Amino acid sequence: MLAHTSVEAFHSLDPVTYIQPKEAQILAVFDDGGTFTRQQIAKLSGMPINCVCGRVHSLVEAGILEEHGERLDPSTRKHQKLLRVAKGA
């Protein structure tokens, strides 16, 4: 059973500043700036694409990452959204 103070501490966390370890692994890809697709993030972070997509979604919802343009994938000929660290994050 959790102590009442532990529950209060958890609920007092700012969701923007509380980063899960897997989210931090994704953010490490952006250490030098730049824009990346979800596929590129998966490759650079060593995480499977299905893990990357959920974490990227959470980071976008929290305002830490933002979509910024798109590119045409040369192999699939489909458009892919580019992501970057949000301004002011």
N, CA, C and O atoms as a CHARMM CRD file, in Angstrom:
* protein
*
  356
    1    1 MET  N      0.84200  -1.18400   0.00000 PROA 1      0.00000
    2    1 MET  CA     0.00000   0.00000   0.00000 PROA 1      0.00000
    3    1 MET  C      0.88900   1.25000   0.00000 PROA 1      0.00000
    4    1 MET  O      1.87300   1.33200   0.73500 PROA 1      0.00000
    5    2 LEU  N      0.52100   2.20400  -0.82900 PROA 2      0.00000
    6    2 LEU  CA     1.28500   3.43900  -0.93200 PROA 2      0.00000
    7    2 LEU  C      0.91300   4.40600   0.18300 PROA 2      0.00000
    8    2 LEU  O     -0.24500   4.49400   0.58900 PROA 2      0.00000
    9    3 ALA  N      1.89500   5.11100   0.65900 PROA 3      0.00000
   10    3 ALA  CA     1.65100   6.14100   1.66000 PROA 3      0.00000
   11    3 ALA  C      0.88800   7.29200   1.01400 PROA 3      0.00000
   12    3 ALA  O      1.03800   7.56100  -0.17800 PROA 3      0.00000
   13    4 HSD  N      0.08800   7.95000   1.79700 PROA 4      0.00000
   14    4 HSD  CA    -0.69900   9.08200   1.29500 PROA 4      0.00000
   15    4 HSD  C      0.20800  10.15500   0.69300 PROA 4      0.00000
   16    4 HSD  O     -0.13500  10.76300  -0.32100 PROA 4      0.00000
   17    5 THR  N      1.34900  10.38200   1.30900 PROA 5      0.00000
   18    5 THR  CA     2.27600  11.40200   0.79700 PROA 5      0.00000
   19    5 THR  C      2.84600  10.99700  -0.56000 PROA 5      0.00000
   20    5 THR  O      3.10700  11.86200  -1.39600 PROA 5      0.00000
   21    6 SER  N      3.04500   9.69100  -0.79500 PROA 6      0.00000
   22    6 SER  CA     3.54000   9.22100  -2.09700 PROA 6      0.00000
   23    6 SER  C      2.51200   9.47000  -3.19000 PROA 6      0.00000
   24    6 SER  O      2.85600   9.87500  -4.30000 PROA 6      0.00000
   25    7 VAL  N      1.25600   9.22700  -2.86700 PROA 7      0.00000
   26    7 VAL  CA     0.18100   9.46200  -3.84100 PROA 7      0.00000
   27    7 VAL  C      0.08700  10.95400  -4.14700 PROA 7      0.00000
   28    7 VAL  O     -0.06100  11.33900  -5.30700 PROA 7      0.00000
   29    8 GLU  N      0.17000  11.78600  -3.12900 PROA 8      0.00000
   30    8 GLU  CA     0.13300  13.23600  -3.34100 PROA 8      0.00000
   31    8 GLU  C      1.31700  13.69600  -4.19200 PROA 8      0.00000
   32    8 GLU  O      1.16400  14.53200  -5.08200 PROA 8      0.00000
   33    9 ALA  N      2.48000  13.15000  -3.91400 PROA 9      0.00000
   34    9 ALA  CA     3.68000  13.52300  -4.67700 PROA 9      0.00000
   35    9 ALA  C      3.52400  13.13600  -6.14100 PROA 9      0.00000
   36    9 ALA  O      3.89100  13.90400  -7.02900 PROA 9      0.00000
   37   10 PHE  N      2.98000  11.94700  -6.39700 PROA 10     0.00000
   38   10 PHE  CA     2.77800  11.49700  -7.77500 PROA 10     0.00000
   39   10 PHE  C      1.83000  12.44100  -8.51000 PROA 10     0.00000
   40   10 PHE  O      2.10500  12.84500  -9.64000 PROA 10     0.00000
   41   11 HSD  N      0.72100  12.79000  -7.87300 PROA 11     0.00000
   42   11 HSD  CA    -0.27300  13.64700  -8.52500 PROA 11     0.00000
   43   11 HSD  C      0.20000  15.08800  -8.66400 PROA 11     0.00000
   44   11 HSD  O     -0.35200  15.84200  -9.46600 PROA 11     0.00000
   45   12 SER  N      1.20000  15.47500  -7.90500 PROA 12     0.00000
   46   12 SER  CA     1.70600  16.84100  -8.00800 PROA 12     0.00000
   47   12 SER  C      2.72600  16.99700  -9.13400 PROA 12     0.00000
   48   12 SER  O      3.10900  18.11900  -9.46400 PROA 12     0.00000
   49   13 LEU  N      3.16800  15.89500  -9.72500 PROA 13     0.00000
   50   13 LEU  CA     4.15200  15.97800 -10.80200 PROA 13     0.00000
   51   13 LEU  C      3.56400  16.68500 -12.00400 PROA 13     0.00000
   52   13 LEU  O      2.41900  16.44500 -12.38800 PROA 13     0.00000
   53   14 ASP  N      4.35300  17.55000 -12.58600 PROA 14     0.00000
   54   14 ASP  CA     3.96400  18.21100 -13.82400 PROA 14     0.00000
   55   14 ASP  C      4.19200  17.20800 -14.95000 PROA 14     0.00000
   56   14 ASP  O      5.32400  16.76300 -15.14300 PROA 14     0.00000
   57   15 PRO  N      3.14700  16.83600 -15.70300 PROA 15     0.00000
   58   15 PRO  CA     3.32700  15.81500 -16.73400 PROA 15     0.00000
   59   15 PRO  C      4.34700  16.20000 -17.80100 PROA 15     0.00000
   60   15 PRO  O      4.92600  15.32400 -18.44300 PROA 15     0.00000
   61   16 VAL  N      4.57400  17.50600 -18.00000 PROA 16     0.00000
   62   16 VAL  CA     5.55100  17.93600 -18.99700 PROA 16     0.00000
   63   16 VAL  C      6.97100  17.65500 -18.52500 PROA 16     0.00000
   64   16 VAL  O      7.83600  17.31800 -19.33300 PROA 16     0.00000
   65   17 THR  N      7.21900  17.78900 -17.22900 PROA 17     0.00000
   66   17 THR  CA     8.57900  17.62200 -16.73600 PROA 17     0.00000
   67   17 THR  C      8.87400  16.18900 -16.32300 PROA 17     0.00000
   68   17 THR  O     10.04000  15.84100 -16.13400 PROA 17     0.00000
   69   18 TYR  N      7.86100  15.34800 -16.17800 PROA 18     0.00000
   70   18 TYR  CA     8.08000  13.96600 -15.78700 PROA 18     0.00000
   71   18 TYR  C      8.22900  13.12300 -17.05000 PROA 18     0.00000
   72   18 TYR  O      7.25200  12.86900 -17.75400 PROA 18     0.00000
   73   19 ILE  N      9.44100  12.69800 -17.32800 PROA 19     0.00000
   74   19 ILE  CA     9.74500  11.95300 -18.54100 PROA 19     0.00000
   75   19 ILE  C     10.03900  10.50000 -18.17700 PROA 19     0.00000
   76   19 ILE  O     10.85900  10.21800 -17.30400 PROA 19     0.00000
   77   20 GLN  N      9.36200   9.59600 -18.85500 PROA 20     0.00000
   78   20 GLN  CA     9.61000   8.16500 -18.68500 PROA 20     0.00000
   79   20 GLN  C     10.96500   7.81500 -19.30700 PROA 20     0.00000
   80   20 GLN  O     11.42000   8.52400 -20.20500 PROA 20     0.00000
   81   21 PRO  N     11.61700   6.74900 -18.85800 PROA 21     0.00000
   82   21 PRO  CA    12.92500   6.37000 -19.41600 PROA 21     0.00000
   83   21 PRO  C     12.91000   6.15400 -20.93200 PROA 21     0.00000
   84   21 PRO  O     13.84500   6.56000 -21.62200 PROA 21     0.00000
   85   22 LYS  N     11.86600   5.52300 -21.44800 PROA 22     0.00000
   86   22 LYS  CA    11.79600   5.29300 -22.90400 PROA 22     0.00000
   87   22 LYS  C     11.59600   6.60500 -23.65600 PROA 22     0.00000
   88   22 LYS  O     12.09400   6.75900 -24.77100 PROA 22     0.00000
   89   23 GLU  N     10.87100   7.55000 -23.05900 PROA 23     0.00000
   90   23 GLU  CA    10.71600   8.86400 -23.67400 PROA 23     0.00000
   91   23 GLU  C     12.05000   9.60300 -23.68200 PROA 23     0.00000
   92   23 GLU  O     12.37600  10.29300 -24.64800 PROA 23     0.00000
   93   24 ALA  N     12.81500   9.46100 -22.61300 PROA 24     0.00000
   94   24 ALA  CA    14.14400  10.08100 -22.55600 PROA 24     0.00000
   95   24 ALA  C     15.05100   9.49000 -23.62900 PROA 24     0.00000
   96   24 ALA  O     15.86800  10.20200 -24.21400 PROA 24     0.00000
   97   25 GLN  N     14.91200   8.19600 -23.88800 PROA 25     0.00000
   98   25 GLN  CA    15.70300   7.53200 -24.93400 PROA 25     0.00000
   99   25 GLN  C     15.36500   8.13400 -26.30100 PROA 25     0.00000
  100   25 GLN  O     16.25200   8.31700 -27.13400 PROA 25     0.00000
  101   26 ILE  N     14.11000   8.43400 -26.52700 PROA 26     0.00000
  102   26 ILE  CA    13.69600   9.06600 -27.78200 PROA 26     0.00000
  103   26 ILE  C     14.22700  10.49200 -27.84900 PROA 26     0.00000
  104   26 ILE  O     14.73100  10.91200 -28.89100 PROA 26     0.00000
  105   27 LEU  N     14.12200  11.23500 -26.76600 PROA 27     0.00000
  106   27 LEU  CA    14.59300  12.62400 -26.76100 PROA 27     0.00000
  107   27 LEU  C     16.09700  12.71700 -26.97300 PROA 27     0.00000
  108   27 LEU  O     16.58500  13.72300 -27.48800 PROA 27     0.00000
  109   28 ALA  N     16.83700  11.68700 -26.58400 PROA 28     0.00000
  110   28 ALA  CA    18.28800  11.68300 -26.78400 PROA 28     0.00000
  111   28 ALA  C     18.64700  11.77000 -28.26700 PROA 28     0.00000
  112   28 ALA  O     19.72000  12.26300 -28.61600 PROA 28     0.00000
  113   29 VAL  N     17.76400  11.30100 -29.13200 PROA 29     0.00000
  114   29 VAL  CA    17.99700  11.38700 -30.58000 PROA 29     0.00000
  115   29 VAL  C     18.08300  12.85100 -31.01300 PROA 29     0.00000
  116   29 VAL  O     18.77800  13.17800 -31.97500 PROA 29     0.00000
  117   30 PHE  N     17.37600  13.72500 -30.30200 PROA 30     0.00000
  118   30 PHE  CA    17.30700  15.13100 -30.66500 PROA 30     0.00000
  119   30 PHE  C     18.36200  15.99100 -29.96800 PROA 30     0.00000
  120   30 PHE  O     18.29400  17.21800 -30.03500 PROA 30     0.00000
  121   31 ASP  N     19.32500  15.37200 -29.30800 PROA 31     0.00000
  122   31 ASP  CA    20.33300  16.12900 -28.55000 PROA 31     0.00000
  123   31 ASP  C     21.05200  17.18200 -29.38400 PROA 31     0.00000
  124   31 ASP  O     21.37300  18.25600 -28.87600 PROA 31     0.00000
  125   32 ASP  N     21.30600  16.89400 -30.64000 PROA 32     0.00000
  126   32 ASP  CA    22.00500  17.84900 -31.50000 PROA 32     0.00000
  127   32 ASP  C     21.05700  18.64400 -32.38600 PROA 32     0.00000
  128   32 ASP  O     21.48200  19.28700 -33.34600 PROA 32     0.00000
  129   33 GLY  N     19.75700  18.59600 -32.05300 PROA 33     0.00000
  130   33 GLY  CA    18.76600  19.29500 -32.86400 PROA 33     0.00000
  131   33 GLY  C     18.34900  18.45800 -34.05500 PROA 33     0.00000
  132   33 GLY  O     18.57700  17.24900 -34.08600 PROA 33     0.00000
  133   34 GLY  N     17.75000  19.09100 -35.01700 PROA 34     0.00000
  134   34 GLY  CA    17.34200  18.40900 -36.22800 PROA 34     0.00000
  135   34 GLY  C     15.90700  17.92800 -36.18800 PROA 34     0.00000
  136   34 GLY  O     15.22300  18.01800 -35.16900 PROA 34     0.00000
  137   35 THR  N     15.47300  17.41500 -37.32500 PROA 35     0.00000
  138   35 THR  CA    14.14200  16.84000 -37.46500 PROA 35     0.00000
  139   35 THR  C     14.28600  15.39600 -37.92900 PROA 35     0.00000
  140   35 THR  O     15.17600  15.06400 -38.71200 PROA 35     0.00000
  141   36 PHE  N     13.39900  14.55300 -37.43500 PROA 36     0.00000
  142   36 PHE  CA    13.47200  13.12600 -37.73900 PROA 36     0.00000
  143   36 PHE  C     12.07900  12.55000 -37.93100 PROA 36     0.00000
  144   36 PHE  O     11.11000  13.03200 -37.34500 PROA 36     0.00000
  145   37 THR  N     11.98800  11.51900 -38.75200 PROA 37     0.00000
  146   37 THR  CA    10.74300  10.76700 -38.87200 PROA 37     0.00000
  147   37 THR  C     10.69900   9.73400 -37.75500 PROA 37     0.00000
  148   37 THR  O     11.70500   9.48600 -37.09000 PROA 37     0.00000
  149   38 ARG  N      9.55100   9.14400 -37.55500 PROA 38     0.00000
  150   38 ARG  CA     9.42700   8.09500 -36.55000 PROA 38     0.00000
  151   38 ARG  C     10.33200   6.90900 -36.89100 PROA 38     0.00000
  152   38 ARG  O     10.91000   6.29000 -35.99800 PROA 38     0.00000
  153   39 GLN  N     10.45100   6.59900 -38.17000 PROA 39     0.00000
  154   39 GLN  CA    11.33100   5.50200 -38.60800 PROA 39     0.00000
  155   39 GLN  C     12.78300   5.81900 -38.26500 PROA 39     0.00000
  156   39 GLN  O     13.51000   4.94800 -37.78600 PROA 39     0.00000
  157   40 GLN  N     13.20800   7.04500 -38.50400 PROA 40     0.00000
  158   40 GLN  CA    14.57900   7.43700 -38.17900 PROA 40     0.00000
  159   40 GLN  C     14.81000   7.38100 -36.66800 PROA 40     0.00000
  160   40 GLN  O     15.86700   6.94000 -36.21900 PROA 40     0.00000
  161   41 ILE  N     13.83200   7.82300 -35.89000 PROA 41     0.00000
  162   41 ILE  CA    13.95300   7.77200 -34.43200 PROA 41     0.00000
  163   41 ILE  C     14.10400   6.32600 -33.97300 PROA 41     0.00000
  164   41 ILE  O     14.91900   6.03000 -33.09900 PROA 41     0.00000
  165   42 ALA  N     13.32000   5.42800 -34.56000 PROA 42     0.00000
  166   42 ALA  CA    13.40900   4.00300 -34.19900 PROA 42     0.00000
  167   42 ALA  C     14.81000   3.47100 -34.47400 PROA 42     0.00000
  168   42 ALA  O     15.39100   2.77500 -33.64200 PROA 42     0.00000
  169   43 LYS  N     15.34200   3.79900 -35.63400 PROA 43     0.00000
  170   43 LYS  CA    16.67000   3.30900 -36.00600 PROA 43     0.00000
  171   43 LYS  C     17.75200   3.89400 -35.09100 PROA 43     0.00000
  172   43 LYS  O     18.62100   3.16700 -34.61000 PROA 43     0.00000
  173   44 LEU  N     17.69500   5.20100 -34.85300 PROA 44     0.00000
  174   44 LEU  CA    18.72500   5.86600 -34.05500 PROA 44     0.00000
  175   44 LEU  C     18.65500   5.51500 -32.56500 PROA 44     0.00000
  176   44 LEU  O     19.67700   5.48600 -31.87800 PROA 44     0.00000
  177   45 SER  N     17.45000   5.25100 -32.07700 PROA 45     0.00000
  178   45 SER  CA    17.29300   4.93700 -30.65000 PROA 45     0.00000
  179   45 SER  C     17.43500   3.45000 -30.35700 PROA 45     0.00000
  180   45 SER  O     17.63900   3.05200 -29.21000 PROA 45     0.00000
  181   46 GLY  N     17.32700   2.62600 -31.40400 PROA 46     0.00000
  182   46 GLY  CA    17.39300   1.18000 -31.19800 PROA 46     0.00000
  183   46 GLY  C     16.09500   0.59200 -30.67100 PROA 46     0.00000
  184   46 GLY  O     16.06800  -0.55600 -30.22700 PROA 46     0.00000
  185   47 MET  N     15.02200   1.36700 -30.71600 PROA 47     0.00000
  186   47 MET  CA    13.72000   0.90600 -30.24400 PROA 47     0.00000
  187   47 MET  C     12.86200   0.45900 -31.42500 PROA 47     0.00000
  188   47 MET  O     12.98400   1.00900 -32.52000 PROA 47     0.00000
  189   48 PRO  N     11.99000  -0.54100 -31.21400 PROA 48     0.00000
  190   48 PRO  CA    11.08000  -0.94000 -32.28900 PROA 48     0.00000
  191   48 PRO  C     10.08600   0.19300 -32.60400 PROA 48     0.00000
  192   48 PRO  O      9.72900   0.98100 -31.72800 PROA 48     0.00000
  193   49 ILE  N      9.65700   0.25400 -33.84500 PROA 49     0.00000
  194   49 ILE  CA     8.77600   1.32900 -34.29500 PROA 49     0.00000
  195   49 ILE  C      7.48700   1.39400 -33.47900 PROA 49     0.00000
  196   49 ILE  O      6.97600   2.48500 -33.22700 PROA 49     0.00000
  197   50 ASN  N      6.95500   0.24300 -33.06300 PROA 50     0.00000
  198   50 ASN  CA     5.69900   0.26800 -32.30300 PROA 50     0.00000
  199   50 ASN  C      5.88900   0.92500 -30.93800 PROA 50     0.00000
  200   50 ASN  O      4.94300   1.50500 -30.40600 PROA 50     0.00000
  201   51 CYS  N      7.06800   0.85000 -30.36900 PROA 51     0.00000
  202   51 CYS  CA     7.35100   1.54700 -29.10100 PROA 51     0.00000
  203   51 CYS  C      7.55900   3.03500 -29.34600 PROA 51     0.00000
  204   51 CYS  O      7.11800   3.86900 -28.55500 PROA 51     0.00000
  205   52 VAL  N      8.21900   3.35700 -30.42300 PROA 52     0.00000
  206   52 VAL  CA     8.51300   4.75900 -30.74200 PROA 52     0.00000
  207   52 VAL  C      7.22400   5.54100 -30.96600 PROA 52     0.00000
  208   52 VAL  O      7.08300   6.65100 -30.45100 PROA 52     0.00000
  209   53 CYS  N      6.29000   4.99000 -31.71600 PROA 53     0.00000
  210   53 CYS  CA     5.07300   5.73300 -32.06200 PROA 53     0.00000
  211   53 CYS  C      4.28200   6.14600 -30.82900 PROA 53     0.00000
  212   53 CYS  O      3.81700   7.28300 -30.74900 PROA 53     0.00000
  213   54 GLY  N      4.12200   5.24900 -29.87400 PROA 54     0.00000
  214   54 GLY  CA     3.39000   5.58200 -28.65600 PROA 54     0.00000
  215   54 GLY  C      4.08700   6.63300 -27.82300 PROA 54     0.00000
  216   54 GLY  O      3.44600   7.53900 -27.29000 PROA 54     0.00000
  217   55 ARG  N      5.40200   6.51400 -27.71000 PROA 55     0.00000
  218   55 ARG  CA     6.16600   7.48800 -26.92300 PROA 55     0.00000
  219   55 ARG  C      6.18900   8.84200 -27.60300 PROA 55     0.00000
  220   55 ARG  O      6.07600   9.86900 -26.93400 PROA 55     0.00000
  221   56 VAL  N      6.33500   8.86200 -28.92200 PROA 56     0.00000
  222   56 VAL  CA     6.32200  10.12600 -29.65800 PROA 56     0.00000
  223   56 VAL  C      4.96500  10.79800 -29.48100 PROA 56     0.00000
  224   56 VAL  O      4.89600  12.01100 -29.28500 PROA 56     0.00000
  225   57 HSD  N      3.89500  10.02600 -29.54900 PROA 57     0.00000
  226   57 HSD  CA     2.55400  10.58500 -29.36100 PROA 57     0.00000
  227   57 HSD  C      2.45300  11.26800 -27.99200 PROA 57     0.00000
  228   57 HSD  O      1.93600  12.38100 -27.89000 PROA 57     0.00000
  229   58 SER  N      2.94600  10.60200 -26.94200 PROA 58     0.00000
  230   58 SER  CA     2.91900  11.18000 -25.59300 PROA 58     0.00000
  231   58 SER  C      3.72300  12.47000 -25.52500 PROA 58     0.00000
  232   58 SER  O      3.29400  13.44100 -24.90200 PROA 58     0.00000
  233   59 LEU  N      4.88800  12.48100 -26.16600 PROA 59     0.00000
  234   59 LEU  CA     5.74600  13.66600 -26.14700 PROA 59     0.00000
  235   59 LEU  C      5.13000  14.82000 -26.93800 PROA 59     0.00000
  236   59 LEU  O      5.29800  15.98100 -26.56600 PROA 59     0.00000
  237   60 VAL  N      4.42300  14.51400 -28.01600 PROA 60     0.00000
  238   60 VAL  CA     3.71900  15.55000 -28.78100 PROA 60     0.00000
  239   60 VAL  C      2.57200  16.10200 -27.94500 PROA 60     0.00000
  240   60 VAL  O      2.38400  17.31600 -27.87200 PROA 60     0.00000
  241   61 GLU  N      1.81000  15.22200 -27.31800 PROA 61     0.00000
  242   61 GLU  CA     0.69000  15.65300 -26.46800 PROA 61     0.00000
  243   61 GLU  C      1.16900  16.53200 -25.31200 PROA 61     0.00000
  244   61 GLU  O      0.46900  17.46000 -24.90700 PROA 61     0.00000
  245   62 ALA  N      2.35100  16.24400 -24.78300 PROA 62     0.00000
  246   62 ALA  CA     2.90100  17.01900 -23.67100 PROA 62     0.00000
  247   62 ALA  C      3.54000  18.32800 -24.13800 PROA 62     0.00000
  248   62 ALA  O      3.93500  19.15200 -23.31400 PROA 62     0.00000
  249   63 GLY  N      3.64400  18.52100 -25.45300 PROA 63     0.00000
  250   63 GLY  CA     4.23100  19.75400 -25.97400 PROA 63     0.00000
  251   63 GLY  C      5.74400  19.75100 -25.99500 PROA 63     0.00000
  252   63 GLY  O      6.36400  20.80600 -26.13400 PROA 63     0.00000
  253   64 ILE  N      6.34900  18.58000 -25.85800 PROA 64     0.00000
  254   64 ILE  CA     7.81100  18.48100 -25.85900 PROA 64     0.00000
  255   64 ILE  C      8.34100  18.31100 -27.27600 PROA 64     0.00000
  256   64 ILE  O      9.36500  18.89300 -27.63700 PROA 64     0.00000
  257   65 LEU  N      7.64500  17.51500 -28.07600 PROA 65     0.00000
  258   65 LEU  CA     7.96800  17.37800 -29.49500 PROA 65     0.00000
  259   65 LEU  C      6.82000  17.97700 -30.29900 PROA 65     0.00000
  260   65 LEU  O      5.69000  18.07800 -29.82000 PROA 65     0.00000
  261   66 GLU  N      7.13600  18.37300 -31.53700 PROA 66     0.00000
  262   66 GLU  CA     6.09700  18.87300 -32.43100 PROA 66     0.00000
  263   66 GLU  C      6.37500  18.38600 -33.84500 PROA 66     0.00000
  264   66 GLU  O      7.52100  18.14000 -34.22400 PROA 66     0.00000
  265   67 GLU  N      5.30000  18.25100 -34.61400 PROA 67     0.00000
  266   67 GLU  CA     5.45700  17.89900 -36.02100 PROA 67     0.00000
  267   67 GLU  C      5.86300  19.16000 -36.76200 PROA 67     0.00000
  268   67 GLU  O      5.33400  20.24600 -36.52300 PROA 67     0.00000
  269   68 HSD  N      6.82000  18.98700 -37.67300 PROA 68     0.00000
  270   68 HSD  CA     7.35600  20.13900 -38.40100 PROA 68     0.00000
  271   68 HSD  C      7.67000  19.71100 -39.82900 PROA 68     0.00000
  272   68 HSD  O      8.80500  19.35600 -40.14400 PROA 68     0.00000
  273   69 GLY  N      6.67200  19.74600 -40.67500 PROA 69     0.00000
  274   69 GLY  CA     6.86700  19.39600 -42.06500 PROA 69     0.00000
  275   69 GLY  C      6.79100  17.89800 -42.31000 PROA 69     0.00000
  276   69 GLY  O      6.44000  17.11400 -41.42900 PROA 69     0.00000
  277   70 GLU  N      7.12900  17.53700 -43.52000 PROA 70     0.00000
  278   70 GLU  CA     7.13000  16.12100 -43.89900 PROA 70     0.00000
  279   70 GLU  C      8.13300  15.89700 -45.01200 PROA 70     0.00000
  280   70 GLU  O      8.63800  16.84000 -45.62000 PROA 70     0.00000
  281   71 ARG  N      8.41100  14.62900 -45.26400 PROA 71     0.00000
  282   71 ARG  CA     9.31500  14.26900 -46.35700 PROA 71     0.00000
  283   71 ARG  C      8.74200  13.05700 -47.07000 PROA 71     0.00000
  284   71 ARG  O      7.92500  12.32100 -46.51500 PROA 71     0.00000
  285   72 LEU  N      9.17000  12.86400 -48.27800 PROA 72     0.00000
  286   72 LEU  CA     8.74500  11.71600 -49.06700 PROA 72     0.00000
  287   72 LEU  C      9.76300  10.60400 -48.87500 PROA 72     0.00000
  288   72 LEU  O     10.94400  10.77700 -49.17700 PROA 72     0.00000
  289   73 ASP  N      9.30600   9.46500 -48.37400 PROA 73     0.00000
  290   73 ASP  CA    10.19700   8.31600 -48.19400 PROA 73     0.00000
  291   73 ASP  C     10.56100   7.77800 -49.57500 PROA 73     0.00000
  292   73 ASP  O      9.67400   7.42100 -50.35000 PROA 73     0.00000
  293   74 PRO  N     11.85900   7.71400 -49.89400 PROA 74     0.00000
  294   74 PRO  CA    12.25700   7.28000 -51.23200 PROA 74     0.00000
  295   74 PRO  C     11.89900   5.82200 -51.53900 PROA 74     0.00000
  296   74 PRO  O     11.68300   5.47500 -52.70000 PROA 74     0.00000
  297   75 SER  N     11.83600   4.98700 -50.54000 PROA 75     0.00000
  298   75 SER  CA    11.54900   3.57200 -50.81600 PROA 75     0.00000
  299   75 SER  C     10.05600   3.27100 -50.90300 PROA 75     0.00000
  300   75 SER  O      9.63900   2.46000 -51.72900 PROA 75     0.00000
  301   76 THR  N      9.24300   3.91900 -50.05800 PROA 76     0.00000
  302   76 THR  CA     7.80100   3.63700 -50.06500 PROA 76     0.00000
  303   76 THR  C      7.00400   4.66200 -50.86600 PROA 76     0.00000
  304   76 THR  O      5.84600   4.42400 -51.21100 PROA 76     0.00000
  305   77 ARG  N      7.62800   5.80100 -51.15900 PROA 77     0.00000
  306   77 ARG  CA     6.97800   6.91000 -51.86100 PROA 77     0.00000
  307   77 ARG  C      5.78700   7.46900 -51.08100 PROA 77     0.00000
  308   77 ARG  O      4.87000   8.04500 -51.66700 PROA 77     0.00000
  309   78 LYS  N      5.80500   7.29800 -49.76100 PROA 78     0.00000
  310   78 LYS  CA     4.75600   7.84400 -48.89400 PROA 78     0.00000
  311   78 LYS  C      5.32500   9.01400 -48.09800 PROA 78     0.00000
  312   78 LYS  O      6.52200   9.08200 -47.81800 PROA 78     0.00000
  313   79 HSD  N      4.43400   9.92600 -47.74700 PROA 79     0.00000
  314   79 HSD  CA     4.85600  11.07700 -46.94500 PROA 79     0.00000
  315   79 HSD  C      4.99400  10.65700 -45.48400 PROA 79     0.00000
  316   79 HSD  O      4.16300   9.92200 -44.95100 PROA 79     0.00000
  317   80 GLN  N      6.05700  11.13800 -44.85300 PROA 80     0.00000
  318   80 GLN  CA     6.31600  10.87700 -43.44000 PROA 80     0.00000
  319   80 GLN  C      6.44800  12.20700 -42.72000 PROA 80     0.00000
  320   80 GLN  O      7.14000  13.11100 -43.18900 PROA 80     0.00000
  321   81 LYS  N      5.78100  12.32300 -41.57700 PROA 81     0.00000
  322   81 LYS  CA     5.85900  13.55100 -40.79700 PROA 81     0.00000
  323   81 LYS  C      7.20300  13.64900 -40.10100 PROA 81     0.00000
  324   81 LYS  O      7.73300  12.65700 -39.60000 PROA 81     0.00000
  325   82 LEU  N      7.74600  14.85000 -40.07500 PROA 82     0.00000
  326   82 LEU  CA     8.99600  15.11500 -39.38400 PROA 82     0.00000
  327   82 LEU  C      8.68800  15.67300 -38.00500 PROA 82     0.00000
  328   82 LEU  O      7.72500  16.41800 -37.82200 PROA 82     0.00000
  329   83 LEU  N      9.51900  15.30200 -37.03500 PROA 83     0.00000
  330   83 LEU  CA     9.35800  15.74900 -35.66000 PROA 83     0.00000
  331   83 LEU  C     10.59300  16.50600 -35.21200 PROA 83     0.00000
  332   83 LEU  O     11.70200  16.23100 -35.67000 PROA 83     0.00000
  333   84 ARG  N     10.39400  17.46300 -34.31100 PROA 84     0.00000
  334   84 ARG  CA    11.49400  18.20500 -33.71500 PROA 84     0.00000
  335   84 ARG  C     11.10400  18.56300 -32.29000 PROA 84     0.00000
  336   84 ARG  O      9.94600  18.42600 -31.89700 PROA 84     0.00000
  337   85 VAL  N     12.08200  19.02100 -31.52400 PROA 85     0.00000
  338   85 VAL  CA    11.80800  19.49300 -30.16900 PROA 85     0.00000
  339   85 VAL  C     10.98900  20.77800 -30.31600 PROA 85     0.00000
  340   85 VAL  O     11.33100  21.65700 -31.10600 PROA 85     0.00000
  341   86 ALA  N      9.91500  20.87100 -29.55000 PROA 86     0.00000
  342   86 ALA  CA     9.02000  22.02600 -29.64100 PROA 86     0.00000
  343   86 ALA  C      9.72400  23.29300 -29.17200 PROA 86     0.00000
  344   86 ALA  O     10.55100  23.25800 -28.26000 PROA 86     0.00000
  345   87 LYS  N      9.39600  24.38100 -29.79100 PROA 87     0.00000
  346   87 LYS  CA     9.93600  25.68700 -29.37400 PROA 87     0.00000
  347   87 LYS  C      9.50900  25.94700 -27.93800 PROA 87     0.00000
  348   87 LYS  O      8.33000  25.82900 -27.60700 PROA 87     0.00000
  349   88 GLY  N     10.45500  26.29600 -27.09500 PROA 88     0.00000
  350   88 GLY  CA    10.15600  26.59300 -25.70100 PROA 88     0.00000
  351   88 GLY  C     10.11400  25.37300 -24.80400 PROA 88     0.00000
  352   88 GLY  O      9.85300  25.50200 -23.60800 PROA 88     0.00000
  353   89 ALA  N     10.36600  24.18400 -25.35100 PROA 89     0.00000
  354   89 ALA  CA    10.34500  22.97400 -24.52100 PROA 89     0.00000
  355   89 ALA  C     11.67900  22.76600 -23.84400 PROA 89     0.00000
  356   89 ALA  O     11.85200  21.79700 -23.10400 PROA 89     0.00000
